[in-house]
Amino acid sequence: MNRKLFISSLATTGAVLSTLDSWARPVEKESKPKSKIPPYLKAGDTIGVTSSASYISLAEVQPAVQLMESWGFKVEVGGTVGKKDFTYGGTDDERITELQQMLDNPNIKAIMCARGGYGMVRIIDRIDFKRFTKQPKWIIGFSDITVLHCHINSNFGITTLHSKMCNSFPSDWTKAEPIQITTIESIKQALLGEEMNYTALASASNRLGKAGGQLIGGNLSIIQNVAATKSDIETKGKILFVEDVDEYAYSIDRMFWNLKRTGKLDKLAGLIIGGFKMKPDTPGEEFGKTIYDIVLEKVKEYDYPVCFDFPVGHQRANFALKCGVKHVLEVGAAGSTLKSV
């Protein structure tokens, strides 16, 4: 065979194989630019309240309305509050219409979801975020509202606020426990742009270390529910926080296996475990693992810091966290700190 032709053939074959190899390799998502933070609120700004998921009565939202007004904000309560369509705060169409109107209304600077429960996943794909992306505003809530946090973070890179909602405000502020007052006040601090700096008690299960990265997360069941959809989250280089309630230990274990198998745990900057109130095992069918066992088993091959018992979740110690903002997590022998930067 002609030597020149042979070398040329090898070069051509190499180029083809290189091209095929690039096609075969999975393409990693490009890192999104720095998260866009909505304008912080000032006195006189309006907060809209909508029942985007489950039903809540008008009377139940009044303590939250009154307190937010005492902070200097105006509050516009939507028509879905008090509406009931079985378990939902109105029909899907009614909830979509109201949330859309509040997203598009330039006079509303923040939207607090009245409560969680269930319902956001039914309407998320019918919401138009075009105006919202041009004029971002604060979306406030947790639990089922994790659907919104994940969707907005993944698709638009806009900061949202994971926090208590109207159904978590005490009816009598004078009788509220100190932790209730502190955590609810953290919503105001976040909306005004004040520095957010939280601490958690030391845990023997913590893995010590320091990490910086964008903070994302929310309810574990919801994060699993939106996996492989348009609302799925990208966790590479980020600090992930998770919490859940009313799940059996085996269900939590299954969800953490989902996080591991979908690659959401392997390239984290850090991991925060909030409140996990698990259902008791069925007698004779005990699962035999705690939340500490479940998590540490899934992350044993990684070396990032892990913080347990962080004050976030379905509990009174549920502080407001800015999803999409860079934070620094430091897990030490004396306790842990999380600070926005």
DOKENU-117784 format. One record per residue: x, y, z of N, C-alpha, C in turn; residue in three letters. Coordinates in steps of 0.2 Angstrom, whole numbers, plus 2048, in hexadecimal, padded with zeros to 3 digits. Layout:
N
XYZXYZXYZALA ...
% end
This chain:
341
8047FA800800800800804806800MET 80280B7FC8068127FC806815803ASN 80D81680580E81980C80A81F80EARG 80A82480980682A80A7FF82980ALYS 7FC8248067F58238067F382080DLEU 7F881B8107F78188167F681D81CPHE 7FB82281C7FB8278217F582B821ILE 7F382D81A7ED8318197E782E81CSER 7E782781B7E182381D7E1823824SER 7E68228287E682282F7E4829832LEU 7E682E82F7E48358317DC836830ALA 7DA83382A7D38348297CF83082ETHR 7D182982F7CE8258347CE82883BTHR 7D482B83D7D482E8447CF834844GLY 7CF83883F7CA83D8407C383B840ALA 7C183683D7BA83383D7B9830844VAL 7BE82C8477BD82984D7BD82E853LEU 7C08348527C08398577B983D857SER 7B683D8517B08408507AB83C853THR 7AB8358527A68308547A783085CLEU 7AD83185F7AE8318667AB837869ASP 7AB83D8667A88438687A1842868SER 79E83E86379783D863795839869TRP 79983486A79782F86F797831876ALA 79C83687879D83887E79783D880ARG 79483C88678F840888791848889PRO 78D84C88778F85388778C85688DVAL 79185989178F85C89878C863896GLU 78786489B78486B89A78987089BLYS 78887689878C87B89978A87F8A0GLU 78F8818A378E8848AA78A88B8A8SER 78588C8AC7818928AB7848988AELYS 78389E8AC7868A38AF7848A58B6PRO 7878A98B97858AB8C077E8AC8C0LYS 77B8AA8C67738AA8C67718B28C7SER 76B8B38C47698BA8C47648BB8CALYS 7668C08CE7628C18D475C8C68D3ILE 7568C48D47518C98D37528CF8D8PRO 74F8D58D67508DB8DA74E8DA8E1PRO 7528DC8E67508DB8ED74A8E08EETYR 7468DF8F37408E38F47418E98F9LEU 73D8ED8F873D8F38FC7368F58FFLYS 7368F990472F8FB90772A8FD902ALA 7248FB90271F8FD8FD71F8F88F7GLY 7238F38F67238EE8F171D8E98F2ASP 71B8E68ED7158E18EE7178DA8EDTHR 7158D68F27168CF8F270F8CC8F0ILE 70F8C88EB7098C48E97098BD8EDGLY 7038BB8EF7028B58F26FD8B18EEVAL 6FF8AB8EC6FB8A78E86FC89F8EATHR 6F689C8E96F68958EB6F78918E5SER 6FD8908E36FF88C8DD6FF8858DDSER 6FE8828E36FE87B8E46F88798E8ALA 6F88778EE6F38758F26EE87A8F5SER 6E88798F76E487D8FA6E6880901TYR 6E48879026E588A9086E088F909ILE 6DD89090F6D88959106DA89C910SER 6D68A190F6D88A890F6DA8AA917LEU 6D68A791B6D88A89236DF8A6924ALA 6E18A09216E889D9236ED8A1920GLU 6EC8A691B6F28AA9196F28B091CVAL 6ED8B29206ED8B99236F38BA928GLN 6F58B692C6FB8B79307018B992CPRO 7028B69267088B79227078BE91FALA 7018C091C6FF8C69197018CC91EVAL 6FE8CB9246FF8D09297068D292BGLN 70A8CC92B7118CD92D7158D0928LEU 7148CE9217178D191C7168D891BMET 70F8DA91C70E8E191C7118E5922GLU 7128E29277168E592D71D8E692BSER 7208E29267268E39247278E991FTRP 7218EC91D7218F291871F8F0911GLY 71D8EA91071B8E89097148E8908PHE 7128E990270B8E890170A8E08FFLYS 7048DE9007038D78FE6FC8D68FAVAL 6FD8D38F56F78D18F06F58CA8F1GLU 6F08C88F46EE8C18F46EA8BF8EEVAL 6EC8BA8EB6E98B88E56E28B48E6GLY 6DE8B48E16D88B18E16D88A98E2GLY 6DE8A68E16DE89F8E26DE89D8EATHR 6E08A28EE6E08A18F56D98A08F7VAL 6D789B8FA6D089A8FC6CC8968F7GLY 6CF8958F16CB8918EC6CD88A8EDLYS 6C98858EB6CA87E8ED6C887A8E7LYS 6CC8768E46CA8718DF6CD86A8E2ASP 6C98678E66CC8618E96D28638EEPHE 6D88608ED6DD8628F16E18688EFTHR 6DF86B8E96E38718E66E08778E8TYR 6E487D8E76E28838E86DF8868E2GLY 6D98838DF6D68858D96D88808D4GLY 6D58808CE6D787C8C86DE87D8C6THR 6E08798C26E787A8BF6E78808BBASP 6E18818B76E18888B36E188E8B7ASP 6DD88D8BD6DD8938C16E38958C4GLU 6E78908C66ED8918C96F38938C4ARG 6F28908BE6F78938B96F689A8B7ILE 6EF89C8B66EE8A28B56F08A88BATHR 6EF8A68C06F18AB8C56F98AB8C6GLU 6FC8A68C67038A68C67068AA8C0LEU 7038A88BB7068AC8B57058B38B5GLN 6FF8B58B86FE8BD8B87038C08BDGLN 7048BC8C37098BF8C87108BF8C5MET 7128BA8C17188BA8BE7198C08B9LEU 7148C28B57148C78B07138CE8B3ASP 7108CE8B970E8D58BC7148D98BEASN 7168DE8BB71D8E28BD71C8E58C4PRO 7168E68C77158E98CD7168E48D3ASN 7168DD8D17178D88D671E8D78D6ILE 7228D88DC7298D78DC72B8D08DFLYS 7268CC8E27288C68E57218C28E5ALA 7228BB8E571C8B78E571D8B28EAILE 7198B28EF7198AD8F57148A88F3MET 7168A18F371189C8F270E89B8F9CYS 70789A8F970489A8FF705894903ALA 70688E90070888890370A8838FDARG 70D87D90070F8788FB70A8738FAGLY 70C86D8FC7078678FB7088648F4GLY 7048658EF7058628E97028668E4TYR 7058678DE70186A8D870686E8D3GLY 70C8708D57108748D17128708CBMET 7148698CB7168658C67108658C0VAL 70A8668C27058658BD70486B8B9ARG 7078718BB7068778B770D87A8B5ILE 7138788B771987B8B571A87C8AEILE 7198778AA71A8778A371587C89FASP 71087E8A270C88389F70D88A8A1ARG 71288B8A57138928A77188958A2ILE 71789C8A071B89F89C7208A48A0ASP 7268A38A072B8A78A472F8AC8A0PHE 72C8AE89A7308B38967308BA899LYS 72B8BC89C72B8C389F72F8C28A6ARG 72E8BD8A97318BC8B07398BC8AFPHE 73C8B98A97438B98A87458C08A7THR 7418C48A47438CB8A27438D08A9LYS 73E8CE8AD73D8D28B373C8CD8B9GLN 7418CA8BB7418C58C073E8C78C7PRO 73B8C38CA7388C58D17398BF8D5LYS 7398C08DC73A8BA8E17348B58E1TRP 7368AF8E07318AA8E17328A68E8ILE 72D8A68EC72E8A48F372A89E8F5ILE 72E8998F872A8938FA72F88D8FAGLY 72C8878FD7308818FD72B87B8FCPHE 72E8758FE72A86F8FD72886E8F5SER 72286E8F472086D8ED7228738E8ASP 7248788EB72687E8E772D87D8E5ILE 7308788E77378768E57378758DDTHR 7318738DA7308728D37328798D0VAL 72F87F8D37318858D07388878D1LEU 73B8868D77428878D87478838D3HIS 74587D8D27498798CD74987B8C6CYS 74287D8C474187F8BD7448858BBHIS 74388A8C07468918BF74E8918BFILE 75188D8C475888D8C475B88A8BEASN 7588848BC75B8808B675A8848AFSER 7548878AE75388A8A87558918A7ASN 7548958AD75589C8AC75B89F8B1PHE 75D89B8B576389E8B97618A48BEGLY 75B8A48C07588A98C47578A78CBILE 75A8AB8D07598A98D77528A98DATHR 7518A48DE74A8A38E174B8A28E8THR 7468A38EC7478A28F474389C8F6LEU 7478988F97448928FC743893903HIS 73C89490573B89690C73489490ESER 73289591472B894917726898913LYS 72089591371B89990F71589B914MET 71089D91270A8A091670889B91BCYS 70789591A70589091E70988F924ASN 70F89192471489092971589692ESER 71189C92D7118A293170C8A0937PHE 70F8A293D70A8A09437048A5943PRO 6FF8A39456F98A79466FA8AD94BSER 6FD8AB9506FF8B09567068B1956ASP 7098B69547108B89537138B895BTRP 70F8BB95F7118BC9667128B596ATHR 70F8B09677108A996A7158A5966LYS 7188A796171C8A395D7238A2960ALA 72689C95F72C89A96173289E95EGLU 73789F96273D8A395F73F8A0958PRO 73F89A95774289795073D89994BILE 73689994C73189B9477328A2945GLN 7338A794A7348AE94973B8AF945ILE 7408AC9477478AC9437468AA93CTHR 7438A493B7438A293473E8A6930THR 7398A89327348AC92E7388B392DILE 73B8B693273F8BC9317448BB92BGLU 7478B592A74C8B49257498B591ESER 7438B491D73F8B69177408BD915ILE 73E8C191A73F8C991A7468CB918LYS 74B8C891C7528C991B7548C8914GLN 7528C29117548C090B7518C4905ALA 74B8C69067488CB90174A8D2901LEU 74D8D49077508DB9077588DA905LEU 75A8D59047618D49027668D4907GLY 7648D290D7698D291376D8CC912GLU 7738CC9167778C69167748C0919GLU 7758BA9167728B49197778B091BMET 7778AF92277D8AB92577A8A692AASN 77A8A092977689B92D77B896930TYR 77989393677E88E93977A88893BTHR 77D88293B77A87C93D77E879942ALA 77B87594777F87294C78386C949LEU 78886B94D78D86594B78985F94BALA 78B85A94678885394678E84F945SER 78E849949793844948793841941ALA 78E84293D78E83F937791844931SER 79284A93379484F92E79B84D92CASN 79C84F9257A284E9227A5855922ARG 7AB8579257AD85D9257B086091FLEU 7B086691E7B38699187B0870917GLY 7B38739127B087A90F7AF87A908LYS 7AA87D9067A887D8FF7A48838FDALA 7A58858F67A288B8F479E8898EDGLY 79888B8EC79588A8E678E88C8E7GLY 78A88C8E178388E8E177F8898E5GLN 77A88C8E97768888ED7708868E9LEU 76E8808E976887E8E57658788E9ILE 75F8768E875C8718EC7548728EEGLY 75286E8F374C86F8F57498688F8GLY 7438668F67408608F874285A8F4ASN 7458558F77488508F474384C8EFLEU 73D84B8F27388478ED73784B8E7SER 7378528E77358568E273B8568DDILE 7418568E07478568DB7478508D7ILE 74684A8DB7458448D77408448D2GLN 73A8478D47348478CF73684B8C9ASN 73A8508C973B8548C37418528BFVAL 74584D8C274B84A8BE7498488B7ALA 74D84A8B274D8488AB74784C8A8ALA 7458518AB7408568A874385D8A7THR 73F8618A47428688A374386C8A9LYS 7418698AF74386C8B57488698B9SER 74C8648B67518608BA7578658BBASP 75A8648C175F8688C37668668C1ILE 76B86A8C07728698BF77686A8C6GLU 7798658C877C8668CF7848668CFTHR 7878668C978E8668C979186D8CCLYS 79686C8D17998728D47948768D8GLY 78F8738DA78A8778DE7898748E5LYS 7868788EA7848758F077D8738F0ILE 77C86D8F177586A8F17728698F8LEU 76C86C8F976886B8FF7628678FEPHE 76086290275A85E90275785D908VAL 75085C90874C85B90E74685790CGLU 74385491073D85190F73984F915ASP 73284D91472E84B91A729846918VAL 72784291D72283D91C724838916ASP 72A83691672C83091272F82B916GLU 72E82591473281F91773981F916TYR 73D81C91A74481C919746819913ALA 74381391174581090B743815905TYR 73E81990573D81E9007428238FFSER 74582590574A82A905750827902ILE 75282190475781D90175781D8F9ASP 75181B8F775081A8F07518218ECARG 74F8278EF75082D8EC75782F8ECMET 75B82D8F176282F8F176682B8ECPHE 7638248EB7668208E67658248DFTRP 75F8278DE75E82A8D87638308D7ASN 7648348DC7698398DC7708378DALEU 7718318DD77882E8DB77882C8D4LYS 7738288D27748258CC77382A8C6ARG 7708308C776F8358C277583A8C2THR 77A8388C678083C8C677F8438CAGLY 77A8448CE77984A8D277D84B8D8LYS 7808458DA7848458E078C8458DFLEU 78E8438D97958428D879A8488D7ASP 79784E8D579B8548D479885A8D8LYS 7958598DD79385E8E27998628E5LEU 7988688E779D86C8EB79B86A8F2ALA 7958698F47938678FB78C8658FBGLY 78A86290178485F902781861908LEU 77B86390877786590F77186190FILE 77185E91576B85A91776785D91CILE 76185F91A75C86391E75885E923GLY 75286092474D85C92874B856924GLY 74B85092774884A92474384792APHE 73D84892973884592E73583F92ALYS 73883992C73683392973182F92CMET 72D82C92972782892C72A82292FLYS 72781F93572A819938729813934PRO 72E80F93472E809930728804932ASP 72680092E7217FB92F7247F6934THR 7217F49397247EF93E7257E993APRO 72B7E693B72D7E09377307E1931GLY 7307E792E7337E99287377EF928GLU 73B7F092E73F7F592F7457F692AGLU 7467FC92774B7FD9227527FD925PHE 7537FF92B7597FF92F75E80492EGLY 75D80992A76180F92975E81592BLYS 76381A92E76182192F762825929THR 76082B929762830924769831923ILE 76D83092977483192977782B925TYR 77582592777781F92377682091CASP 77082291A76E82291377282790FILE 77382C91277783290E77E83090DVAL 78182E91378882C91378A82690FLEU 78682290E78781C90A78781E902GLU 7838239007838268FA78982A8F8LYS 78C82E8FD7918328FB7988308FEVAL 79982A90079F8289037A58288FELYS 7A48288F87AA8288F37AB82F8F1GLU 7A88348F37A983B8F27AC83F8F8TYR 7AF8458F77B38488FC7B084F8FEASP 7AA8518FC7A88578FE7A5857905TYR 7A485D9087A185E90E79A85C90EPRO 79885991479185791478E85A91BVAL 78985D91B78686092177F85D922CYS 77E85A92877885792A77485C92FPHE 76D85B93076985F934769866933ASP 76A86892D76987092C76287292CPHE 76187892F75B87B93075787D92APRO 75587892675187992074C87391FVAL 74687491D74186F91C73A87091FGLY 73786A92073086A92373186A92AHIS 73386F92D734870934734877936GLN 73487993C73388093E73A88393DARG 73F88093D74688293B747882934ALA 74488693074488692974688D926ASN 74C88E92674F89592474E89691CPHE 74E89D91A74D89F91375489E910ALA 75489A90A75A89990675A89C8FFLEU 75F89F8FD75E8A28F676189D8F1LYS 75D89A8ED75F8958E97628988E2CYS 7688968E176B8998DB77089E8DDGLY 77189F8E37768A48E577C8A08E8VAL 7828A38E67888A08E97888A08F1LYS 78A89A8F478B89A8FB7918978FDHIS 79389890379989490679789090BVAL 79888990B79688591079D882914LEU 79D88391A7A288191E7A087C924GLU 7A28769237A08719287A686F92DVAL 7A58729337AB8719387A986C93DGLY 7AE86B9427AC8679487A786A94CALA 7A787094D7A387495179C87594EALA 79B87494879587694579687893EGLY 79087A93A79187C93378E883932SER 79188692D78E88D92B78D88D923THR 78889092278689191A78589991ALEU 78989C9157898A39147888A590DLYS 7848A990B7838AB9047898B0903SER 78B8B08FC7918B58FB78F8B98F4VAL 
% end
